[in-house]
Amino acid sequence: MDFQIYGGFQLLICTFFLLFAISGATLHEKNSSSSTSSLNSGSQINSNSVLVALLDSHYTELSELVEKALLLQTLEEAVSNHNITIFAPKNEALERDLDPEFKRFLLEPGNLRSLQNLLLFHMIPSRIETAQWNEQVNKSIHRNSLCKDAGNEILEISHKNGVKQIGEAKIIKENDIVRPDGVIHGIERVLIPKSVQQDFNARRSLRSISAVLPEGAPVVDPRTNRLKKPASPVPAGAPPALPIYAAMAPGPSLAPAPAPGPGGPHHHFDGEAQVKDFIQTLLHYGGYNELADILVNLTSLASEMGRLVSEGYVLTVLAPNDEAMAKLTTDQLSEPGAPEQIMYYHMIPEYQTEESMYNAVRRFGKVKYDTLRLPHKMVAEEADGSVKFGHGDEVSAYLFDPDIYTDGRISVQGIDGVLFPPEESKGATKAAEPVAKVTATPRRGKLMEVACGVLGAFGHFSSCH
């Protein structure tokens, strides 16, 4: 009897503790679920937010890219901290006007960071409405964007001559969408930050290109009638064995000849795409339209440069700006092959950047670079913290737009003058000065002078003297 009572008491205590533990766990779950729900409700944005309006607006291309770039959480945090202003490109700007290759680059999974930077570059962490523009007539407003990788690149909002712009894009719809936490303005084109443009230019770097090693035909040694030993293997992407002058076109009047480089039909690099890239960069940069016109329309140098780069050669182009090209006379361009010869003198068969050239002139004083116009060389020296090219002060140019385009194969450096090689014959004939005529008495022969001296000693033939 006592044992049963003791066992029943123990069972009652265990049941009490079990019920207590279950109730505590249930209460803990309710508290945790309530705190989670309150956290989620606190992180959700208002239905009247500018982000909700953007996703439901007629800017469908931009809203799709924002979702693909996984930027909703980032924008929610920005909206919770301050108002934002979104400059939304129209659908045609993102669908038709944008370069298909550039759009393909943005949508690749490995380039998600570039897509995010492009979209965040269109957003400003402050509220800007039409009233602020009207107060800043003929003035500019400078604001930083939400793109942290933009660095010192600042967006300029201007209102001049009745036209309102953000950077180079014209604003076509002011205050298109207004919400308590932000404003959306419609613009006509896409704003591309320099960091994204550089990433796009570097997509054709040597790391992303798989080259095919060229293999030549077997050669028989005529002395031993045996096969010669093959040359040591050359790694893919190595510079060609032949000099660049052997791969150039035979003359400006002839079509580009097939290069005798080691690549053959298997090109290591896509030179045509790279040349097209650098010419488009020149046009977007501004101030180098004349040079692009000469390379594409007046000569066949663009296709020749693309062929050289495809064979593995590298080039540095010293690009004169439009002001310098406008100073060229008709006589300098009218001779057959003159544009080609001028441009050959501005091409260096090396890959040089502004930093490498400046370090060279700082260290060695004067540096002579080979050019594609044999046998002339380009002289460079340090001047006023920059690099000066040319011979003397009369024909010289300064490097003032550094690294306009650098992709590992082609380097474009902007200069402020057109350069010409020094005259091959420095001893040019000067204008002959008039010489006064001097009448000289005819000189007698030596035998006649001796005879006259003998006869004069005897006093005869005095007229002989």
Secondary structure, 3 states (H helix, E strand, C coil): CHHHHHHHHHHHHHHHHHHHHHHHHHHHHHHHHHHHHHHHHHHCCCCCCHHHHHHCCCCHHHHHHHHHCCCHHHHHHHHHHCCEEEEEECHHHHHCCCCHHHHHHHHCHHHHHHHHHHHHCCEECCCCCHHHHHHCCCCEEEECCCCHHHCCCCEEEEEECCEEEECCEEEEEEEEEEECCEEEEEECCCCCCHHHHHHHHHHHCHHHCCCCCCCCCCCEECCCCEECCCCCCCCCCCCCCCCHHHHCCCCCCCCCCCCCCCCCCCCCCCHHHHHHHHHHHHHHHCCCHHHHHHHHHHCCHHHHHHHHHHCCCCEEEEEECHHHHCCCCHHHHHCCCHHHHHHHHCEECCCCCHHHHHHHHHHHCEEEEECCCCCCEEEEEEECCEEEEEECCCEEEEEEEEEEEECCCEEEEEECCCCCCCCCCCCCCCCCCCCCCCCCCCCCCHHHHHHHHHHHHCCCCHHHC
